[in-house]
């Protein structure tokens, strides 16, 4: 038997194996790009707020931290209350 012919037969796919599959990868994502982008922004904002809240001074309130994280804080919101 010819060695090249035997090698060609051995490399054939078994019956029933899908020839159109690409390493069992999905052809579409489970969620739309918009949904994933919004979810990423929400997660990033939550982590950022948590970091700011954990580093806040004892006299600052949660509302003060929210104002700073959004960027609408005034100087009286960021200075210690007397």
VOZADO-642175 format. One line per 3 residues: number of its first residue (from 1); their letters; for each residue y, x, z of N, C-alpha, C, O. Coordinates in nm, 3 decimals, always signed. Each point is the difference from the previous one (the first is absolute). Layout:
# residues N
NUM) A) Y/X/Z/Y/X/Z/Y/X/Z/Y/X/Z; ... $
END
This chain:
# residues 82
1) XXX) -0.117/+0.085/+0.000/+0.117/-0.085/+0.000/+0.123/+0.089/+0.000/+0.002/+0.106/+0.063; +0.100/-0.150/-0.134/+0.123/+0.076/-0.014/+0.079/-0.006/+0.131/+0.022/-0.110/+0.051; +0.024/+0.225/+0.008/+0.071/-0.001/+0.128/+0.132/-0.078/-0.005/+0.038/-0.064/+0.098 $
4) XXX) +0.031/+0.070/-0.211/+0.128/-0.072/-0.009/-0.023/-0.151/+0.001/+0.079/-0.075/+0.059; -0.185/+0.031/-0.123/-0.031/-0.143/-0.005/-0.040/-0.050/+0.139/+0.038/-0.109/+0.040; -0.116/+0.189/+0.032/-0.042/-0.038/+0.135/+0.121/-0.007/+0.094/+0.006/-0.089/+0.085 $
7) XXX) +0.089/+0.181/-0.100/+0.120/+0.000/+0.083/+0.088/-0.121/-0.030/+0.057/-0.059/+0.091; -0.046/+0.022/-0.217/+0.080/-0.115/-0.040/-0.059/-0.129/+0.057/+0.074/-0.088/+0.043; -0.206/+0.077/-0.043/-0.065/-0.119/+0.053/+0.015/-0.007/+0.153/+0.014/-0.109/+0.056 $
10) XXX) -0.017/+0.222/+0.011/+0.010/+0.004/+0.146/+0.141/-0.036/+0.046/+0.017/-0.050/+0.112; +0.084/+0.074/-0.196/+0.137/-0.025/+0.043/+0.045/-0.143/-0.029/+0.112/-0.037/+0.035; -0.196/-0.043/-0.097/+0.037/-0.139/-0.027/+0.009/-0.078/+0.130/-0.070/+0.029/+0.098 $
13) XXX) +0.157/-0.128/-0.099/+0.015/-0.084/+0.119/-0.119/-0.093/+0.013/-0.060/-0.040/-0.100; +0.025/+0.006/+0.222/-0.111/-0.093/+0.019/+0.038/-0.140/-0.051/+0.119/-0.032/-0.006; -0.215/-0.049/-0.030/+0.030/-0.134/-0.050/+0.074/-0.083/+0.105/-0.030/+0.007/+0.119 $
16) XXX) +0.126/-0.085/-0.165/+0.075/-0.086/+0.090/+0.121/+0.067/+0.062/+0.078/-0.066/+0.068; -0.059/+0.193/-0.090/+0.115/+0.071/+0.055/+0.120/-0.026/-0.091/-0.008/+0.025/-0.120; +0.118/-0.073/+0.176/+0.116/-0.035/-0.081/+0.066/+0.122/-0.059/+0.043/+0.090/+0.072 $
19) XXX) -0.035/-0.085/-0.203/+0.060/+0.115/-0.068/+0.151/-0.005/+0.004/+0.066/+0.100/-0.028; -0.009/-0.215/+0.063/+0.146/-0.012/+0.001/+0.060/+0.032/+0.136/+0.122/+0.009/+0.011; -0.202/+0.010/+0.091/+0.052/+0.029/+0.133/+0.053/+0.142/+0.008/-0.052/+0.091/-0.064 $
22) XXX) +0.157/-0.073/+0.144/+0.058/+0.132/+0.019/-0.018/+0.036/+0.147/+0.087/-0.030/+0.082; -0.195/+0.093/-0.049/-0.028/+0.046/+0.136/+0.018/-0.110/+0.104/+0.046/+0.027/+0.111; -0.081/-0.147/-0.144/+0.007/-0.115/+0.089/+0.141/-0.025/+0.053/+0.016/-0.051/+0.111 $
25) XXX) +0.084/+0.086/-0.189/+0.137/-0.024/+0.042/+0.042/-0.140/-0.041/-0.048/-0.054/-0.100; +0.138/-0.003/+0.178/+0.053/-0.131/-0.036/+0.101/+0.016/-0.112/+0.070/+0.101/-0.007; -0.064/-0.198/-0.079/+0.097/+0.006/-0.109/+0.134/-0.058/+0.042/+0.100/+0.023/-0.067 $
28) XXX) -0.097/-0.099/+0.177/+0.126/-0.056/+0.047/+0.010/+0.021/+0.151/-0.100/+0.015/+0.069; +0.222/-0.014/-0.022/+0.024/+0.019/+0.143/-0.019/-0.133/+0.073/+0.014/-0.106/-0.060; -0.046/+0.112/+0.189/-0.024/-0.126/+0.072/+0.127/-0.081/+0.024/-0.008/-0.121/+0.020 $
31) XXX) +0.125/+0.185/-0.022/+0.127/-0.069/+0.020/+0.098/+0.044/-0.108/-0.020/+0.104/-0.062; +0.123/-0.183/+0.041/+0.100/+0.036/-0.101/+0.088/+0.115/+0.052/+0.005/+0.026/+0.120; +0.063/+0.040/-0.213/+0.087/+0.112/+0.038/+0.112/-0.049/+0.092/+0.038/+0.070/+0.094 $
34) XXX) +0.015/-0.188/-0.119/+0.108/-0.054/+0.082/-0.046/-0.023/+0.143/+0.070/+0.035/+0.095; -0.188/-0.093/-0.080/-0.053/-0.026/+0.134/-0.021/+0.129/+0.076/+0.032/+0.009/+0.119; -0.087/+0.092/-0.186/-0.024/+0.128/+0.067/+0.131/+0.070/+0.034/+0.009/+0.064/+0.105 $
37) XXX) +0.093/-0.076/-0.191/+0.130/+0.062/+0.030/+0.066/-0.066/+0.120/+0.054/+0.069/+0.087; -0.057/-0.202/-0.081/+0.059/-0.072/+0.113/-0.074/+0.034/+0.129/+0.062/+0.022/+0.104; -0.194/-0.018/-0.110/-0.079/+0.035/+0.119/+0.032/+0.141/+0.047/+0.009/+0.025/+0.120 $
40) XXX) +0.008/+0.068/-0.213/+0.035/+0.138/+0.036/+0.136/+0.008/+0.066/+0.018/+0.073/+0.097; +0.078/-0.148/-0.149/+0.134/-0.001/+0.061/-0.002/-0.060/+0.139/+0.067/+0.050/+0.091; -0.144/-0.156/-0.072/-0.010/-0.063/+0.132/-0.065/+0.096/+0.101/+0.046/+0.012/+0.113 $
43) XXX) -0.151/+0.055/-0.156/-0.067/+0.095/+0.089/+0.093/+0.116/+0.035/+0.006/+0.042/+0.115; +0.067/+0.009/-0.214/+0.094/+0.110/+0.023/+0.111/-0.043/+0.096/+0.038/+0.075/+0.089; +0.015/-0.196/-0.108/+0.106/-0.049/+0.089/-0.053/-0.018/+0.142/+0.070/+0.031/+0.097 $
46) XXX) -0.191/-0.080/-0.083/-0.057/-0.020/+0.134/-0.021/+0.134/+0.071/+0.029/+0.012/+0.119; -0.078/+0.086/-0.191/-0.019/+0.133/+0.060/+0.135/+0.061/+0.038/+0.013/+0.057/+0.108; +0.086/-0.069/-0.196/+0.134/+0.053/+0.028/+0.063/-0.065/+0.122/+0.058/+0.068/+0.084 $
49) XXX) -0.069/-0.201/-0.075/+0.055/-0.070/+0.116/-0.071/+0.043/+0.128/+0.064/+0.020/+0.103; -0.196/-0.006/-0.110/-0.075/+0.041/+0.118/+0.041/+0.139/+0.047/+0.012/+0.025/+0.120; +0.010/+0.066/-0.215/+0.043/+0.135/+0.036/+0.138/-0.004/+0.065/+0.023/+0.064/+0.103 $
52) XXX) +0.070/-0.139/-0.163/+0.133/-0.009/+0.059/-0.005/-0.065/+0.138/+0.069/+0.044/+0.092; -0.150/-0.149/-0.076/-0.009/-0.070/+0.128/-0.061/+0.089/+0.107/+0.040/-0.005/+0.117; -0.137/+0.088/-0.156/-0.064/+0.087/+0.100/+0.093/+0.114/+0.043/-0.018/+0.055/+0.109 $
55) XXX) +0.116/-0.019/-0.192/+0.090/+0.110/+0.034/+0.135/-0.050/+0.055/+0.089/+0.081/+0.025; -0.074/-0.210/-0.007/+0.129/-0.054/+0.043/+0.031/+0.037/+0.145/-0.090/+0.032/+0.078; +0.215/-0.038/-0.045/+0.043/+0.025/+0.138/-0.032/-0.124/+0.084/-0.006/-0.110/-0.055 $
58) XXX) -0.014/+0.126/+0.184/-0.037/-0.115/+0.084/+0.103/-0.114/-0.002/-0.038/-0.117/+0.014; +0.165/+0.149/-0.032/+0.102/-0.105/+0.004/+0.015/-0.076/-0.132/+0.071/-0.100/-0.006; -0.136/+0.147/-0.099/+0.008/-0.068/-0.130/-0.100/-0.116/-0.004/-0.111/+0.008/+0.053 $
61) XXX) +0.153/-0.116/-0.118/-0.089/-0.116/-0.011/-0.074/+0.005/-0.135/+0.031/+0.083/-0.086; -0.127/-0.171/+0.070/-0.075/-0.007/-0.125/+0.092/-0.042/-0.114/-0.019/+0.043/-0.114; +0.118/-0.128/+0.142/+0.096/-0.042/-0.103/+0.084/+0.119/-0.047/+0.030/+0.011/-0.119 $
64) XXX) +0.008/+0.077/+0.212/+0.075/+0.120/-0.038/-0.082/+0.088/-0.093/+0.053/+0.054/-0.098; -0.181/-0.040/+0.126/-0.087/+0.081/-0.084/-0.013/-0.063/-0.138/+0.001/+0.070/-0.101; -0.012/-0.202/+0.096/-0.011/-0.069/-0.129/+0.127/+0.019/-0.082/-0.006/+0.020/-0.121 $
67) XXX) +0.123/-0.027/+0.186/+0.127/+0.021/-0.071/+0.008/+0.140/-0.057/+0.045/+0.019/-0.113; -0.088/+0.080/+0.190/+0.003/+0.139/-0.048/-0.097/+0.019/-0.116/+0.033/+0.067/-0.098; -0.153/-0.125/+0.107/-0.099/+0.019/-0.105/+0.041/-0.067/-0.130/-0.034/+0.049/-0.108 $
70) XXX) +0.109/-0.161/+0.115/+0.047/-0.067/-0.120/+0.126/+0.068/-0.053/+0.028/-0.005/-0.119; +0.048/+0.067/+0.208/+0.120/+0.072/-0.041/+0.128/-0.079/+0.018/+0.101/+0.031/-0.062; -0.102/-0.134/+0.147/+0.118/-0.082/+0.022/+0.057/+0.020/+0.140/+0.083/-0.080/+0.045 $
73) XXX) -0.126/+0.184/+0.024/+0.046/+0.024/+0.137/+0.144/+0.049/+0.002/+0.042/+0.075/-0.088; +0.030/-0.118/+0.187/+0.138/+0.045/+0.022/-0.004/+0.102/+0.114/-0.099/+0.007/+0.073; +0.203/+0.073/-0.057/+0.000/+0.101/+0.107/-0.026/-0.057/+0.138/-0.063/+0.066/+0.083 $
76) XXX) +0.109/-0.187/-0.055/-0.025/-0.055/+0.133/-0.146/-0.038/+0.021/-0.044/-0.015/+0.114; -0.032/+0.000/-0.224/-0.145/-0.026/+0.011/-0.079/+0.127/+0.030/-0.110/-0.005/+0.056; +0.166/+0.120/-0.094/-0.075/+0.124/+0.014/+0.040/+0.082/+0.121/-0.071/+0.093/+0.037 $
79) XXX) +0.183/-0.125/+0.027/+0.042/+0.072/+0.118/-0.052/-0.068/+0.126/-0.025/-0.120/-0.001; +0.008/+0.195/+0.108/-0.050/-0.060/+0.125/+0.094/-0.109/+0.049/+0.122/+0.011/-0.009; -0.181/-0.117/+0.062/+0.079/-0.110/+0.053/+0.047/+0.036/+0.141/-0.074/+0.061/+0.077 $
82) X) +0.197/-0.098/-0.044/+0.057/+0.034/+0.130/-0.001/-0.118/+0.092/+0.044/+0.011/+0.114 $
END
